[in-house]
C-alpha cells in the first residue's frame, strides 16, 4: 500500500482509518518528518520518501 501524507499527520489519531501502519509499503511525505521517525519506519520494512 502507498500512503501519501504530510508530516503533520504522523502520530495523530483520526476518526476514519483505512488500514494499519504495518500495511503501508511506501510512505511519501514532506521534509517535516524527523529522521528518527523515518528510520523507525524503515526498520519496520516501510520505504520512506521525503519530497
MIDOSE-1310 file (N, C-alpha, C; in nm, 2 decimals, decimal comma, always signed):
residues 51
xxxx	+0,08/-0,12/+0,00/+0,00/+0,00/+0,00/+0,09/+0,12/+0,00; +0,05/+0,23/-0,07/+0,12/+0,35/-0,08/+0,04/+0,46/+0,00; +0,10/+0,53/+0,09/+0,04/+0,63/+0,17/+0,11/+0,77/+0,14; +0,03/+0,86/+0,10/+0,07/+1,00/+0,07/+0,01/+1,09/+0,18
xxxx	+0,10/+1,14/+0,27/+0,05/+1,22/+0,39/+0,16/+1,32/+0,43; +0,12/+1,44/+0,46/+0,21/+1,53/+0,51/+0,26/+1,50/+0,66; +0,37/+1,55/+0,70/+0,43/+1,50/+0,83/+0,34/+1,54/+0,95; +0,25/+1,64/+0,93/+0,17/+1,67/+1,04/+0,07/+1,56/+1,08
xxxx	+0,05/+1,47/+0,99/-0,04/+1,35/+1,02/+0,02/+1,25/+1,11; +0,16/+1,25/+1,11/+0,23/+1,14/+1,19/+0,20/+1,15/+1,33; +0,16/+1,04/+1,39/+0,13/+1,03/+1,53/-0,01/+1,08/+1,57; -0,09/+1,11/+1,48/-0,23/+1,16/+1,51/-0,33/+1,04/+1,50
xxxx	-0,43/+1,04/+1,58/-0,54/+0,95/+1,57/-0,65/+1,02/+1,50; -0,72/+0,95/+1,41/-0,83/+1,02/+1,33/-0,95/+0,93/+1,34; -1,06/+0,99/+1,31/-1,19/+0,92/+1,31/-1,20/+0,80/+1,22; -1,15/+0,82/+1,09/-1,16/+0,71/+0,99/-1,02/+0,65/+0,97
xxxx	-1,02/+0,52/+0,95/-0,89/+0,46/+0,93/-0,91/+0,36/+0,82; -0,81/+0,35/+0,73/-0,82/+0,26/+0,62/-0,73/+0,14/+0,63; -0,65/+0,14/+0,72/-0,56/+0,02/+0,74/-0,46/+0,05/+0,85; -0,38/-0,04/+0,89/-0,28/-0,03/+0,99/-0,15/+0,02/+0,93
xxxx	-0,07/+0,09/+1,00/+0,06/+0,14/+0,96/+0,15/+0,03/+0,90; +0,13/-0,09/+0,96/+0,21/-0,21/+0,91/+0,17/-0,25/+0,77; +0,05/-0,20/+0,72/+0,01/-0,24/+0,59/+0,08/-0,15/+0,48; +0,14/-0,04/+0,52/+0,20/+0,05/+0,43/+0,34/+0,01/+0,39
xxxx	+0,36/+0,00/+0,25/+0,48/-0,04/+0,20/+0,57/+0,09/+0,16; +0,50/+0,19/+0,12/+0,57/+0,32/+0,08/+0,50/+0,44/+0,14; +0,57/+0,52/+0,21/+0,52/+0,65/+0,26/+0,58/+0,76/+0,19; +0,50/+0,85/+0,13/+0,55/+0,97/+0,06/+0,51/+1,08/+0,15
xxxx	+0,60/+1,16/+0,20/+0,57/+1,27/+0,29/+0,66/+1,39/+0,27; +0,64/+1,49/+0,35/+0,73/+1,61/+0,33/+0,85/+1,60/+0,42; +0,93/+1,70/+0,41/+1,06/+1,70/+0,49/+1,04/+1,73/+0,64; +0,92/+1,75/+0,68/+0,90/+1,77/+0,82/+0,90/+1,65/+0,91
xxxx	+0,90/+1,53/+0,84/+0,91/+1,40/+0,92/+1,06/+1,39/+0,97; +1,07/+1,37/+1,10/+1,21/+1,37/+1,16/+1,28/+1,25/+1,11; +1,41/+1,26/+1,10/+1,50/+1,15/+1,06/+1,48/+1,03/+1,15; +1,46/+1,05/+1,28/+1,44/+0,94/+1,37/+1,31/+0,86/+1,34
xxxx	+1,20/+0,93/+1,31/+1,08/+0,87/+1,28/+1,09/+0,79/+1,14; +1,16/+0,85/+1,05/+1,18/+0,79/+0,92/+1,26/+0,66/+0,93; +1,36/+0,67/+1,01/+1,45/+0,55/+1,04/+1,37/+0,44/+1,10; +1,28/+0,47/+1,20/+1,20/+0,37/+1,27/+1,10/+0,31/+1,17
xxxx	+1,04/+0,38/+1,08/+0,95/+0,32/+0,98/+1,03/+0,24/+0,89; +1,15/+0,28/+0,84/+1,23/+0,20/+0,75/+1,27/+0,07/+0,82; +1,30/+0,07/+0,95/+1,34/-0,05/+1,02/+1,22/-0,15/+1,02; +1,10/-0,10/+1,02/+0,98/-0,18/+1,01/+0,95/-0,23/+0,88
xxxx	+1,03/-0,20/+0,78/+1,01/-0,25/+0,64/+0,94/-0,16/+0,55; +0,91/-0,03/+0,59/+0,85/+0,07/+0,50/+0,95/+0,15/+0,43; +0,93/+0,18/+0,30/+1,01/+0,27/+0,23/+0,96/+0,41/+0,26; +1,04/+0,50/+0,29/+1,00/+0,64/+0,32/+1,07/+0,73/+0,22
xxx	+0,98/+0,81/+0,15/+1,03/+0,92/+0,06/+0,99/+1,05/+0,11; +1,09/+1,14/+0,13/+1,06/+1,27/+0,18/+1,08/+1,37/+0,06; +0,97/+1,43/+0,02/+0,98/+1,52/-0,10/+0,97/+1,66/-0,06
